[in-house]
């Protein structure tokens, strides 16, 4: 939501469905992440998503990460 609209004084609930790999979008305050499983939708914290974990491994050791990817 744009800052201009956010400050309009209107209150209420809003719902967005966004498919993303961005940890910035997943970590948005108040966001609820739903993970599709064989048993249905399950709520999951962004820290438990595969995307967040993969990026964490990359940030810890980028060269090792890239070597692992290209060695497979």
Predicted model as a PDB file, atoms N, CA, C, CB and O in Angstrom, pLDDT in the B-factor column:
MODEL        1                                                                  
ATOM      1  N   UNK A   1       0.851  -1.168   0.000  1.00 47.00           N  
ATOM      2  CA  UNK A   1       0.000   0.000   0.000  1.00 47.00           C  
ATOM      3  C   UNK A   1       0.896   1.229   0.000  1.00 47.00           C  
ATOM      4  CB  UNK A   1      -0.968  -0.001   1.220  1.00 47.00           C  
ATOM      5  O   UNK A   1       1.920   1.260   0.682  1.00 47.00           O  
ATOM      6  N   UNK A   2       0.519   2.207  -0.741  1.00 48.00           N  
ATOM      7  CA  UNK A   2       1.321   3.424  -0.799  1.00 48.00           C  
ATOM      8  C   UNK A   2       1.208   4.180   0.523  1.00 48.00           C  
ATOM      9  CB  UNK A   2       0.874   4.320  -1.978  1.00 48.00           C  
ATOM     10  O   UNK A   2       0.173   4.113   1.185  1.00 48.00           O  
ATOM     11  N   UNK A   3       2.261   4.898   0.913  1.00 48.00           N  
ATOM     12  CA  UNK A   3       2.196   5.687   2.143  1.00 48.00           C  
ATOM     13  C   UNK A   3       1.049   6.686   2.137  1.00 48.00           C  
ATOM     14  CB  UNK A   3       3.499   6.418   2.355  1.00 48.00           C  
ATOM     15  O   UNK A   3       0.457   6.966   3.180  1.00 48.00           O  
ATOM     16  N   UNK A   4       0.735   7.223   0.959  1.00 51.00           N  
ATOM     17  CA  UNK A   4      -0.362   8.189   0.861  1.00 51.00           C  
ATOM     18  C   UNK A   4      -1.688   7.548   1.256  1.00 51.00           C  
ATOM     19  CB  UNK A   4      -0.454   8.755  -0.565  1.00 51.00           C  
ATOM     20  O   UNK A   4      -2.468   8.137   2.005  1.00 51.00           O  
ATOM     21  N   UNK A   5      -1.942   6.342   0.754  1.00 50.00           N  
ATOM     22  CA  UNK A   5      -3.191   5.644   1.088  1.00 50.00           C  
ATOM     23  C   UNK A   5      -3.178   5.165   2.532  1.00 50.00           C  
ATOM     24  CB  UNK A   5      -3.412   4.453   0.144  1.00 50.00           C  
ATOM     25  O   UNK A   5      -4.217   5.163   3.193  1.00 50.00           O  
ATOM     26  N   UNK A   6      -2.005   4.757   3.030  1.00 51.00           N  
ATOM     27  CA  UNK A   6      -1.911   4.245   4.396  1.00 51.00           C  
ATOM     28  C   UNK A   6      -2.283   5.319   5.405  1.00 51.00           C  
ATOM     29  CB  UNK A   6      -0.501   3.724   4.678  1.00 51.00           C  
ATOM     30  O   UNK A   6      -2.819   5.007   6.468  1.00 51.00           O  
ATOM     31  N   UNK A   7      -2.007   6.575   5.091  1.00 52.00           N  
ATOM     32  CA  UNK A   7      -2.302   7.648   6.025  1.00 52.00           C  
ATOM     33  C   UNK A   7      -3.632   8.317   5.778  1.00 52.00           C  
ATOM     34  CB  UNK A   7      -1.231   8.662   5.974  1.00 52.00           C  
ATOM     35  O   UNK A   7      -3.860   9.424   6.265  1.00 52.00           O  
ATOM     36  N   UNK A   8      -4.514   7.680   5.035  1.00 54.00           N  
ATOM     37  CA  UNK A   8      -5.772   8.325   4.662  1.00 54.00           C  
ATOM     38  C   UNK A   8      -6.793   8.361   5.788  1.00 54.00           C  
ATOM     39  CB  UNK A   8      -6.366   7.626   3.485  1.00 54.00           C  
ATOM     40  O   UNK A   8      -7.835   9.002   5.656  1.00 54.00           O  
ATOM     41  N   UNK A   9      -6.505   7.673   6.907  1.00 57.00           N  
ATOM     42  CA  UNK A   9      -7.435   7.669   8.014  1.00 57.00           C  
ATOM     43  C   UNK A   9      -8.450   6.549   7.942  1.00 57.00           C  
ATOM     44  CB  UNK A   9      -8.137   8.966   8.077  1.00 57.00           C  
ATOM     45  O   UNK A   9      -9.193   6.342   8.901  1.00 57.00           O  
ATOM     46  N   UNK A  10      -8.509   5.826   6.850  1.00 61.00           N  
ATOM     47  CA  UNK A  10      -9.429   4.706   6.727  1.00 61.00           C  
ATOM     48  C   UNK A  10      -8.863   3.514   7.494  1.00 61.00           C  
ATOM     49  CB  UNK A  10      -9.672   4.344   5.233  1.00 61.00           C  
ATOM     50  O   UNK A  10      -7.660   3.255   7.474  1.00 61.00           O  
ATOM     51  N   UNK A  11      -9.741   2.808   8.157  1.00 64.00           N  
ATOM     52  CA  UNK A  11      -9.316   1.604   8.868  1.00 64.00           C  
ATOM     53  C   UNK A  11     -10.158   0.438   8.401  1.00 64.00           C  
ATOM     54  CB  UNK A  11      -9.429   1.784  10.403  1.00 64.00           C  
ATOM     55  O   UNK A  11     -11.237   0.616   7.836  1.00 64.00           O  
ATOM     56  N   UNK A  12      -9.656  -0.742   8.642  1.00 65.00           N  
ATOM     57  CA  UNK A  12     -10.390  -1.935   8.249  1.00 65.00           C  
ATOM     58  C   UNK A  12      -9.428  -3.043   7.897  1.00 65.00           C  
ATOM     59  CB  UNK A  12     -11.317  -1.642   7.073  1.00 65.00           C  
ATOM     60  O   UNK A  12      -8.210  -2.902   7.999  1.00 65.00           O  
ATOM     61  N   UNK A  13      -9.996  -4.120   7.492  1.00 74.00           N  
ATOM     62  CA  UNK A  13      -9.191  -5.274   7.140  1.00 74.00           C  
ATOM     63  C   UNK A  13      -8.939  -5.282   5.643  1.00 74.00           C  
ATOM     64  CB  UNK A  13      -9.876  -6.575   7.583  1.00 74.00           C  
ATOM     65  O   UNK A  13      -9.755  -4.820   4.846  1.00 74.00           O  
ATOM     66  N   UNK A  14      -7.789  -5.818   5.292  1.00 70.00           N  
ATOM     67  CA  UNK A  14      -7.447  -5.984   3.886  1.00 70.00           C  
ATOM     68  C   UNK A  14      -6.843  -7.370   3.715  1.00 70.00           C  
ATOM     69  CB  UNK A  14      -6.462  -4.869   3.397  1.00 70.00           C  
ATOM     70  O   UNK A  14      -6.223  -7.909   4.632  1.00 70.00           O  
ATOM     71  N   UNK A  15      -7.026  -7.922   2.563  1.00 71.00           N  
ATOM     72  CA  UNK A  15      -6.493  -9.253   2.290  1.00 71.00           C  
ATOM     73  C   UNK A  15      -5.792  -9.220   0.948  1.00 71.00           C  
ATOM     74  CB  UNK A  15      -7.616 -10.332   2.305  1.00 71.00           C  
ATOM     75  O   UNK A  15      -6.333  -8.737  -0.046  1.00 71.00           O  
ATOM     76  N   UNK A  16      -4.565  -9.748   0.940  1.00 70.00           N  
ATOM     77  CA  UNK A  16      -3.791  -9.855  -0.285  1.00 70.00           C  
ATOM     78  C   UNK A  16      -3.251 -11.270  -0.376  1.00 70.00           C  
ATOM     79  CB  UNK A  16      -2.638  -8.806  -0.327  1.00 70.00           C  
ATOM     80  O   UNK A  16      -2.848 -11.847   0.634  1.00 70.00           O  
ATOM     81  N   UNK A  17      -3.240 -11.823  -1.553  1.00 74.00           N  
ATOM     82  CA  UNK A  17      -2.594 -13.110  -1.793  1.00 74.00           C  
ATOM     83  C   UNK A  17      -1.417 -12.810  -2.703  1.00 74.00           C  
ATOM     84  CB  UNK A  17      -3.588 -14.182  -2.431  1.00 74.00           C  
ATOM     85  O   UNK A  17      -1.589 -12.364  -3.838  1.00 74.00           O  
ATOM     86  N   UNK A  18      -0.214 -13.063  -2.189  1.00 74.00           N  
ATOM     87  CA  UNK A  18       0.996 -12.764  -2.935  1.00 74.00           C  
ATOM     88  C   UNK A  18       1.891 -13.998  -2.923  1.00 74.00           C  
ATOM     89  CB  UNK A  18       1.735 -11.531  -2.340  1.00 74.00           C  
ATOM     90  O   UNK A  18       2.189 -14.539  -1.859  1.00 74.00           O  
ATOM     91  N   UNK A  19       2.311 -14.434  -4.080  1.00 75.00           N  
ATOM     92  CA  UNK A  19       3.289 -15.517  -4.175  1.00 75.00           C  
ATOM     93  C   UNK A  19       4.644 -14.861  -4.383  1.00 75.00           C  
ATOM     94  CB  UNK A  19       2.944 -16.530  -5.347  1.00 75.00           C  
ATOM     95  O   UNK A  19       4.839 -14.114  -5.342  1.00 75.00           O  
ATOM     96  N   UNK A  20       5.583 -15.140  -3.480  1.00 74.00           N  
ATOM     97  CA  UNK A  20       6.871 -14.465  -3.559  1.00 74.00           C  
ATOM     98  C   UNK A  20       7.996 -15.336  -3.032  1.00 74.00           C  
ATOM     99  CB  UNK A  20       6.828 -13.164  -2.794  1.00 74.00           C  
ATOM    100  O   UNK A  20       7.771 -16.259  -2.249  1.00 74.00           O  
ATOM    101  N   UNK A  21       9.199 -15.034  -3.467  1.00 75.00           N  
ATOM    102  CA  UNK A  21      10.405 -15.621  -2.894  1.00 75.00           C  
ATOM    103  C   UNK A  21      11.166 -14.572  -2.098  1.00 75.00           C  
ATOM    104  CB  UNK A  21      11.302 -16.216  -3.997  1.00 75.00           C  
ATOM    105  O   UNK A  21      12.242 -14.852  -1.569  1.00 75.00           O  
ATOM    106  N   UNK A  22      10.615 -13.368  -2.009  1.00 82.00           N  
ATOM    107  CA  UNK A  22      11.304 -12.268  -1.358  1.00 82.00           C  
ATOM    108  C   UNK A  22      11.170 -12.353   0.160  1.00 82.00           C  
ATOM    109  CB  UNK A  22      10.762 -10.936  -1.860  1.00 82.00           C  
ATOM    110  O   UNK A  22      10.056 -12.326   0.684  1.00 82.00           O  
ATOM    111  N   UNK A  23      12.297 -12.456   0.875  1.00 82.00           N  
ATOM    112  CA  UNK A  23      12.207 -12.474   2.335  1.00 82.00           C  
ATOM    113  C   UNK A  23      11.714 -11.136   2.883  1.00 82.00           C  
ATOM    114  CB  UNK A  23      13.567 -12.818   2.943  1.00 82.00           C  
ATOM    115  O   UNK A  23      11.168 -11.087   3.985  1.00 82.00           O  
ATOM    116  N   UNK A  24      11.899 -10.051   2.130  1.00 84.00           N  
ATOM    117  CA  UNK A  24      11.423  -8.750   2.584  1.00 84.00           C  
ATOM    118  C   UNK A  24       9.900  -8.705   2.600  1.00 84.00           C  
ATOM    119  CB  UNK A  24      11.976  -7.638   1.691  1.00 84.00           C  
ATOM    120  O   UNK A  24       9.298  -8.170   3.532  1.00 84.00           O  
ATOM    121  N   UNK A  25       9.289  -9.258   1.582  1.00 86.00           N  
ATOM    122  CA  UNK A  25       7.829  -9.291   1.523  1.00 86.00           C  
ATOM    123  C   UNK A  25       7.291 -10.284   2.561  1.00 86.00           C  
ATOM    124  CB  UNK A  25       7.344  -9.675   0.093  1.00 86.00           C  
ATOM    125  O   UNK A  25       6.296 -10.011   3.232  1.00 86.00           O  
ATOM    126  N   UNK A  26       7.952 -11.430   2.685  1.00 86.00           N  
ATOM    127  CA  UNK A  26       7.497 -12.437   3.650  1.00 86.00           C  
ATOM    128  C   UNK A  26       7.597 -11.940   5.086  1.00 86.00           C  
ATOM    129  CB  UNK A  26       8.307 -13.715   3.495  1.00 86.00           C  
ATOM    130  O   UNK A  26       6.811 -12.358   5.936  1.00 86.00           O  
ATOM    131  N   UNK A  27       8.549 -11.054   5.371  1.00 89.00           N  
ATOM    132  CA  UNK A  27       8.764 -10.565   6.737  1.00 89.00           C  
ATOM    133  C   UNK A  27       7.941  -9.317   7.055  1.00 89.00           C  
ATOM    134  CB  UNK A  27      10.233 -10.267   6.949  1.00 89.00           C  
ATOM    135  O   UNK A  27       8.111  -8.721   8.119  1.00 89.00           O  
ATOM    136  N   UNK A  28       7.064  -8.923   6.155  1.00 88.00           N  
ATOM    137  CA  UNK A  28       6.259  -7.719   6.378  1.00 88.00           C  
ATOM    138  C   UNK A  28       5.505  -7.846   7.699  1.00 88.00           C  
ATOM    139  CB  UNK A  28       5.267  -7.489   5.203  1.00 88.00           C  
ATOM    140  O   UNK A  28       4.851  -8.862   7.935  1.00 88.00           O  
ATOM    141  N   UNK A  29       5.583  -6.832   8.565  1.00 90.00           N  
ATOM    142  CA  UNK A  29       4.920  -6.914   9.882  1.00 90.00           C  
ATOM    143  C   UNK A  29       3.432  -7.240   9.757  1.00 90.00           C  
ATOM    144  CB  UNK A  29       5.092  -5.596  10.643  1.00 90.00           C  
ATOM    145  O   UNK A  29       2.702  -6.596   9.003  1.00 90.00           O  
ATOM    146  N   UNK A  30       3.006  -8.236  10.499  1.00 87.00           N  
ATOM    147  CA  UNK A  30       1.601  -8.631  10.511  1.00 87.00           C  
ATOM    148  C   UNK A  30       1.200  -9.580   9.402  1.00 87.00           C  
ATOM    149  CB  UNK A  30       0.756  -7.430  10.433  1.00 87.00           C  
ATOM    150  O   UNK A  30       0.051 -10.019   9.346  1.00 87.00           O  
ATOM    151  N   UNK A  31       2.140  -9.907   8.509  1.00 86.00           N  
ATOM    152  CA  UNK A  31       1.820 -10.810   7.402  1.00 86.00           C  
ATOM    153  C   UNK A  31       1.608 -12.229   7.921  1.00 86.00           C  
ATOM    154  CB  UNK A  31       2.943 -10.790   6.340  1.00 86.00           C  
ATOM    155  O   UNK A  31       2.259 -12.652   8.877  1.00 86.00           O  
ATOM    156  N   UNK A  32       0.713 -12.946   7.299  1.00 88.00           N  
ATOM    157  CA  UNK A  32       0.490 -14.358   7.587  1.00 88.00           C  
ATOM    158  C   UNK A  32       0.927 -15.149   6.366  1.00 88.00           C  
ATOM    159  CB  UNK A  32      -1.009 -14.647   7.948  1.00 88.00           C  
ATOM    160  O   UNK A  32       0.432 -14.929   5.261  1.00 88.00           O  
ATOM    161  N   UNK A  33       1.862 -16.074   6.575  1.00 89.00           N  
ATOM    162  CA  UNK A  33       2.331 -16.911   5.476  1.00 89.00           C  
ATOM    163  C   UNK A  33       1.641 -18.261   5.551  1.00 89.00           C  
ATOM    164  CB  UNK A  33       3.871 -17.079   5.517  1.00 89.00           C  
ATOM    165  O   UNK A  33       1.589 -18.887   6.610  1.00 89.00           O  
ATOM    166  N   UNK A  34       1.118 -18.699   4.431  1.00 88.00           N  
ATOM    167  CA  UNK A  34       0.464 -19.999   4.366  1.00 88.00           C  
ATOM    168  C   UNK A  34       1.257 -20.899   3.435  1.00 88.00           C  
ATOM    169  CB  UNK A  34      -1.007 -19.867   3.888  1.00 88.00           C  
ATOM    170  O   UNK A  34       1.602 -20.513   2.318  1.00 88.00           O  
ATOM    171  N   UNK A  35       1.536 -22.087   3.906  1.00 88.00           N  
ATOM    172  CA  UNK A  35       2.301 -23.073   3.160  1.00 88.00           C  
ATOM    173  C   UNK A  35       1.351 -24.175   2.713  1.00 88.00           C  
ATOM    174  CB  UNK A  35       3.472 -23.649   4.015  1.00 88.00           C  
ATOM    175  O   UNK A  35       0.617 -24.731   3.531  1.00 88.00           O  
ATOM    176  N   UNK A  36       1.358 -24.492   1.431  1.00 88.00           N  
ATOM    177  CA  UNK A  36       0.481 -25.536   0.905  1.00 88.00           C  
ATOM    178  C   UNK A  36       1.115 -26.900   1.159  1.00 88.00           C  
ATOM    179  CB  UNK A  36       0.212 -25.327  -0.614  1.00 88.00           C  
ATOM    180  O   UNK A  36       2.215 -27.179   0.682  1.00 88.00           O  
ATOM    181  N   UNK A  37       0.425 -27.733   1.901  1.00 91.00           N  
ATOM    182  CA  UNK A  37       0.909 -29.073   2.225  1.00 91.00           C  
ATOM    183  C   UNK A  37      -0.115 -30.094   1.711  1.00 91.00           C  
ATOM    184  CB  UNK A  37       1.143 -29.235   3.774  1.00 91.00           C  
ATOM    185  O   UNK A  37      -1.207 -29.711   1.291  1.00 91.00           O  
ATOM    186  N   UNK A  38       0.223 -31.372   1.740  1.00 94.00           N  
ATOM    187  CA  UNK A  38      -0.750 -32.400   1.360  1.00 94.00           C  
ATOM    188  C   UNK A  38      -1.991 -32.408   2.272  1.00 94.00           C  
ATOM    189  CB  UNK A  38      -0.084 -33.772   1.389  1.00 94.00           C  
ATOM    190  O   UNK A  38      -3.024 -32.977   1.921  1.00 94.00           O  
ATOM    191  N   UNK A  39      -1.870 -31.770   3.443  1.00 94.00           N  
ATOM    192  CA  UNK A  39      -2.970 -31.743   4.412  1.00 94.00           C  
ATOM    193  C   UNK A  39      -3.737 -30.424   4.380  1.00 94.00           C  
ATOM    194  CB  UNK A  39      -2.434 -31.987   5.812  1.00 94.00           C  
ATOM    195  O   UNK A  39      -4.641 -30.207   5.187  1.00 94.00           O  
ATOM    196  N   UNK A  40      -3.380 -29.556   3.456  1.00 92.00           N  
ATOM    197  CA  UNK A  40      -4.045 -28.265   3.350  1.00 92.00           C  
ATOM    198  C   UNK A  40      -3.077 -27.131   3.632  1.00 92.00           C  
ATOM    199  CB  UNK A  40      -5.229 -28.194   4.306  1.00 92.00           C  
ATOM    200  O   UNK A  40      -1.862 -27.326   3.640  1.00 92.00           O  
ATOM    201  N   UNK A  41      -3.623 -25.943   3.864  1.00 92.00           N  
ATOM    202  CA  UNK A  41      -2.801 -24.773   4.141  1.00 92.00           C  
ATOM    203  C   UNK A  41      -2.392 -24.762   5.607  1.00 92.00           C  
ATOM    204  CB  UNK A  41      -3.553 -23.479   3.780  1.00 92.00           C  
ATOM    205  O   UNK A  41      -3.211 -24.993   6.496  1.00 92.00           O  
ATOM    206  N   UNK A  42      -1.114 -24.489   5.845  1.00 94.00           N  
ATOM    207  CA  UNK A  42      -0.587 -24.418   7.203  1.00 94.00           C  
ATOM    208  C   UNK A  42       0.132 -23.080   7.362  1.00 94.00           C  
ATOM    209  CB  UNK A  42       0.377 -25.622   7.507  1.00 94.00           C  
ATOM    210  O   UNK A  42       0.898 -22.667   6.491  1.00 94.00           O  
ATOM    211  N   UNK A  43      -0.124 -22.409   8.484  1.00 94.00           N  
ATOM    212  CA  UNK A  43       0.576 -21.162   8.753  1.00 94.00           C  
ATOM    213  C   UNK A  43       2.034 -21.472   9.098  1.00 94.00           C  
ATOM    214  CB  UNK A  43      -0.114 -20.373   9.905  1.00 94.00           C  
ATOM    215  O   UNK A  43       2.327 -22.448   9.789  1.00 94.00           O  
ATOM    216  N   UNK A  44       2.941 -20.625   8.604  1.00 93.00           N  
ATOM    217  CA  UNK A  44       4.366 -20.878   8.819  1.00 93.00           C  
ATOM    218  C   UNK A  44       5.094 -19.541   8.977  1.00 93.00           C  
ATOM    219  CB  UNK A  44       4.972 -21.705   7.638  1.00 93.00           C  
ATOM    220  O   UNK A  44       4.867 -18.622   8.190  1.00 93.00           O  
ATOM    221  N   UNK A  45       5.967 -19.421   9.983  1.00 94.00           N  
ATOM    222  CA  UNK A  45       6.773 -18.198  10.099  1.00 94.00           C  
ATOM    223  C   UNK A  45       7.759 -18.098   8.939  1.00 94.00           C  
ATOM    224  CB  UNK A  45       7.532 -18.169  11.447  1.00 94.00           C  
ATOM    225  O   UNK A  45       8.214 -19.122   8.428  1.00 94.00           O  
ATOM    226  N   UNK A  46       8.093 -16.884   8.517  1.00 91.00           N  
ATOM    227  CA  UNK A  46       8.961 -16.732   7.346  1.00 91.00           C  
ATOM    228  C   UNK A  46      10.323 -17.367   7.565  1.00 91.00           C  
ATOM    229  CB  UNK A  46       9.132 -15.262   7.004  1.00 91.00           C  
ATOM    230  O   UNK A  46      10.961 -17.799   6.604  1.00 91.00           O  
ATOM    231  N   UNK A  47      10.784 -17.433   8.815  1.00 93.00           N  
ATOM    232  CA  UNK A  47      12.087 -18.036   9.085  1.00 93.00           C  
ATOM    233  C   UNK A  47      12.116 -19.528   8.761  1.00 93.00           C  
ATOM    234  CB  UNK A  47      12.463 -17.822  10.536  1.00 93.00           C  
ATOM    235  O   UNK A  47      13.193 -20.101   8.593  1.00 93.00           O  
ATOM    236  N   UNK A  48      10.966 -20.152   8.673  1.00 92.00           N  
ATOM    237  CA  UNK A  48      10.891 -21.580   8.374  1.00 92.00           C  
ATOM    238  C   UNK A  48      10.658 -21.866   6.895  1.00 92.00           C  
ATOM    239  CB  UNK A  48       9.792 -22.212   9.186  1.00 92.00           C  
ATOM    240  O   UNK A  48      10.522 -23.026   6.506  1.00 92.00           O  
ATOM    241  N   UNK A  49      10.613 -20.833   6.070  1.00 89.00           N  
ATOM    242  CA  UNK A  49      10.420 -21.070   4.642  1.00 89.00           C  
ATOM    243  C   UNK A  49      11.731 -21.495   3.998  1.00 89.00           C  
ATOM    244  CB  UNK A  49       9.867 -19.813   3.950  1.00 89.00           C  
ATOM    245  O   UNK A  49      12.811 -21.109   4.445  1.00 89.00           O  
ATOM    246  N   UNK A  50      11.623 -22.279   2.963  1.00 89.00           N  
ATOM    247  CA  UNK A  50      12.812 -22.731   2.236  1.00 89.00           C  
ATOM    248  C   UNK A  50      13.582 -21.537   1.663  1.00 89.00           C  
ATOM    249  CB  UNK A  50      12.415 -23.706   1.103  1.00 89.00           C  
ATOM    250  O   UNK A  50      14.813 -21.518   1.686  1.00 89.00           O  
ATOM    251  N   UNK A  51      12.860 -20.555   1.156  1.00 88.00           N  
ATOM    252  CA  UNK A  51      13.508 -19.395   0.557  1.00 88.00           C  
ATOM    253  C   UNK A  51      14.379 -18.666   1.574  1.00 88.00           C  
ATOM    254  CB  UNK A  51      12.463 -18.443  -0.018  1.00 88.00           C  
ATOM    255  O   UNK A  51      15.507 -18.284   1.261  1.00 88.00           O  
ATOM    256  N   UNK A  52      13.870 -18.471   2.779  1.00 90.00           N  
ATOM    257  CA  UNK A  52      14.619 -17.775   3.823  1.00 90.00           C  
ATOM    258  C   UNK A  52      15.848 -18.584   4.222  1.00 90.00           C  
ATOM    259  CB  UNK A  52      13.726 -17.514   5.051  1.00 90.00           C  
ATOM    260  O   UNK A  52      16.929 -18.023   4.399  1.00 90.00           O  
ATOM    261  N   UNK A  53      15.690 -19.890   4.365  1.00 92.00           N  
ATOM    262  CA  UNK A  53      16.807 -20.742   4.767  1.00 92.00           C  
ATOM    263  C   UNK A  53      17.893 -20.800   3.698  1.00 92.00           C  
ATOM    264  CB  UNK A  53      16.310 -22.145   5.071  1.00 92.00           C  
ATOM    265  O   UNK A  53      19.081 -20.772   4.022  1.00 92.00           O  
ATOM    266  N   UNK A  54      17.500 -20.880   2.427  1.00 91.00           N  
ATOM    267  CA  UNK A  54      18.478 -20.913   1.340  1.00 91.00           C  
ATOM    268  C   UNK A  54      19.262 -19.601   1.289  1.00 91.00           C  
ATOM    269  CB  UNK A  54      17.777 -21.172  -0.013  1.00 91.00           C  
ATOM    270  O   UNK A  54      20.485 -19.613   1.148  1.00 91.00           O  
ATOM    271  N   UNK A  55      18.564 -18.477   1.403  1.00 91.00           N  
ATOM    272  CA  UNK A  55      19.267 -17.193   1.398  1.00 91.00           C  
ATOM    273  C   UNK A  55      20.212 -17.075   2.588  1.00 91.00           C  
ATOM    274  CB  UNK A  55      18.265 -16.037   1.411  1.00 91.00           C  
ATOM    275  O   UNK A  55      21.299 -16.510   2.463  1.00 91.00           O  
ATOM    276  N   UNK A  56      19.807 -17.601   3.736  1.00 92.00           N  
ATOM    277  CA  UNK A  56      20.670 -17.586   4.917  1.00 92.00           C  
ATOM    278  C   UNK A  56      21.963 -18.337   4.669  1.00 92.00           C  
ATOM    279  CB  UNK A  56      19.947 -18.187   6.111  1.00 92.00           C  
ATOM    280  O   UNK A  56      23.040 -17.877   5.047  1.00 92.00           O  
ATOM    281  N   UNK A  57      21.854 -19.498   4.030  1.00 94.00           N  
ATOM    282  CA  UNK A  57      23.053 -20.277   3.695  1.00 94.00           C  
ATOM    283  C   UNK A  57      23.939 -19.519   2.716  1.00 94.00           C  
ATOM    284  CB  UNK A  57      22.663 -21.641   3.103  1.00 94.00           C  
ATOM    285  O   UNK A  57      25.164 -19.537   2.834  1.00 94.00           O  
ATOM    286  N   UNK A  58      23.319 -18.859   1.757  1.00 94.00           N  
ATOM    287  CA  UNK A  58      24.087 -18.067   0.791  1.00 94.00           C  
ATOM    288  C   UNK A  58      24.839 -16.935   1.494  1.00 94.00           C  
ATOM    289  CB  UNK A  58      23.155 -17.493  -0.297  1.00 94.00           C  
ATOM    290  O   UNK A  58      26.025 -16.727   1.239  1.00 94.00           O  
ATOM    291  N   UNK A  59      24.151 -16.198   2.382  1.00 94.00           N  
ATOM    292  CA  UNK A  59      24.782 -15.069   3.059  1.00 94.00           C  
ATOM    293  C   UNK A  59      25.914 -15.508   3.983  1.00 94.00           C  
ATOM    294  CB  UNK A  59      23.747 -14.297   3.851  1.00 94.00           C  
ATOM    295  O   UNK A  59      26.886 -14.772   4.156  1.00 94.00           O  
ATOM    296  N   UNK A  60      25.803 -16.696   4.578  1.00 96.00           N  
ATOM    297  CA  UNK A  60      26.856 -17.187   5.473  1.00 96.00           C  
ATOM    298  C   UNK A  60      28.155 -17.447   4.714  1.00 96.00           C  
ATOM    299  CB  UNK A  60      26.399 -18.468   6.179  1.00 96.00           C  
ATOM    300  O   UNK A  60      29.236 -17.098   5.189  1.00 96.00           O  
ATOM    301  N   UNK A  61      28.050 -18.053   3.544  1.00 96.00           N  
ATOM    302  CA  UNK A  61      29.241 -18.433   2.773  1.00 96.00           C  
ATOM    303  C   UNK A  61      28.899 -18.470   1.286  1.00 96.00           C  
ATOM    304  CB  UNK A  61      29.791 -19.816   3.240  1.00 96.00           C  
ATOM    305  O   UNK A  61      28.670 -19.547   0.734  1.00 96.00           O  
ATOM    306  N   UNK A  62      28.860 -17.310   0.631  1.00 95.00           N  
ATOM    307  CA  UNK A  62      28.433 -17.258  -0.772  1.00 95.00           C  
ATOM    308  C   UNK A  62      29.252 -18.139  -1.710  1.00 95.00           C  
ATOM    309  CB  UNK A  62      28.495 -15.849  -1.255  1.00 95.00           C  
ATOM    310  O   UNK A  62      28.692 -18.799  -2.585  1.00 95.00           O  
ATOM    311  N   UNK A  63      30.560 -18.155  -1.538  1.00 96.00           N  
ATOM    312  CA  UNK A  63      31.394 -18.944  -2.450  1.00 96.00           C  
ATOM    313  C   UNK A  63      31.134 -20.439  -2.267  1.00 96.00           C  
ATOM    314  CB  UNK A  63      32.887 -18.633  -2.220  1.00 96.00           C  
ATOM    315  O   UNK A  63      31.017 -21.174  -3.247  1.00 96.00           O  
ATOM    316  N   UNK A  64      31.043 -20.886  -1.017  1.00 95.00           N  
ATOM    317  CA  UNK A  64      30.747 -22.302  -0.757  1.00 95.00           C  
ATOM    318  C   UNK A  64      29.368 -22.668  -1.300  1.00 95.00           C  
ATOM    319  CB  UNK A  64      30.820 -22.606   0.757  1.00 95.00           C  
ATOM    320  O   UNK A  64      29.183 -23.739  -1.877  1.00 95.00           O  
ATOM    321  N   UNK A  65      28.415 -21.778  -1.112  1.00 94.00           N  
ATOM    322  CA  UNK A  65      27.059 -22.010  -1.592  1.00 94.00           C  
ATOM    323  C   UNK A  65      27.049 -22.211  -3.103  1.00 94.00           C  
ATOM    324  CB  UNK A  65      26.147 -20.841  -1.206  1.00 94.00           C  
ATOM    325  O   UNK A  65      26.458 -23.167  -3.605  1.00 94.00           O  
ATOM    326  N   UNK A  66      27.709 -21.303  -3.824  1.00 94.00           N  
ATOM    327  CA  UNK A  66      27.725 -21.393  -5.284  1.00 94.00           C  
ATOM    328  C   UNK A  66      28.470 -22.640  -5.749  1.00 94.00           C  
ATOM    329  CB  UNK A  66      28.367 -20.141  -5.889  1.00 94.00           C  
ATOM    330  O   UNK A  66      28.056 -23.284  -6.714  1.00 94.00           O  
ATOM    331  N   UNK A  67      29.580 -22.992  -5.064  1.00 94.00           N  
ATOM    332  CA  UNK A  67      30.309 -24.216  -5.425  1.00 94.00           C  
ATOM    333  C   UNK A  67      29.437 -25.440  -5.237  1.00 94.00           C  
ATOM    334  CB  UNK A  67      31.586 -24.352  -4.589  1.00 94.00           C  
ATOM    335  O   UNK A  67      29.482 -26.362  -6.052  1.00 94.00           O  
ATOM    336  N   UNK A  68      28.647 -25.466  -4.182  1.00 91.00           N  
ATOM    337  CA  UNK A  68      27.759 -26.593  -3.919  1.00 91.00           C  
ATOM    338  C   UNK A  68      26.700 -26.706  -5.015  1.00 91.00           C  
ATOM    339  CB  UNK A  68      27.090 -26.442  -2.540  1.00 91.00           C  
ATOM    340  O   UNK A  68      26.408 -27.804  -5.490  1.00 91.00           O  
ATOM    341  N   UNK A  69      26.137 -25.591  -5.408  1.00 88.00           N  
ATOM    342  CA  UNK A  69      25.099 -25.601  -6.451  1.00 88.00           C  
ATOM    343  C   UNK A  69      25.666 -26.136  -7.774  1.00 88.00           C  
ATOM    344  CB  UNK A  69      24.520 -24.174  -6.655  1.00 88.00           C  
ATOM    345  O   UNK A  69      25.039 -26.966  -8.432  1.00 88.00           O  
ATOM    346  N   UNK A  70      26.827 -25.666  -8.148  1.00 90.00           N  
ATOM    347  CA  UNK A  70      27.377 -26.033  -9.452  1.00 90.00           C  
ATOM    348  C   UNK A  70      28.072 -27.395  -9.447  1.00 90.00           C  
ATOM    349  CB  UNK A  70      28.348 -24.975  -9.909  1.00 90.00           C  
ATOM    350  O   UNK A  70      28.346 -27.954 -10.509  1.00 90.00           O  
ATOM    351  N   UNK A  71      28.360 -27.932  -8.255  1.00 86.00           N  
ATOM    352  CA  UNK A  71      28.947 -29.272  -8.170  1.00 86.00           C  
ATOM    353  C   UNK A  71      27.888 -30.357  -8.285  1.00 86.00           C  
ATOM    354  CB  UNK A  71      29.709 -29.433  -6.862  1.00 86.00           C  
ATOM    355  O   UNK A  71      28.206 -31.504  -8.601  1.00 86.00           O  
ATOM    356  N   UNK A  72      26.626 -30.002  -8.030  1.00 63.00           N  
ATOM    357  CA  UNK A  72      25.555 -31.010  -8.024  1.00 63.00           C  
ATOM    358  C   UNK A  72      25.171 -31.422  -9.406  1.00 63.00           C  
ATOM    359  CB  UNK A  72      24.340 -30.497  -7.304  1.00 63.00           C  
ATOM    360  O   UNK A  72      24.287 -32.261  -9.577  1.00 63.00           O  
TER     361      UNK A  72                                                      
ENDMDL                                                                          
END                                                                             
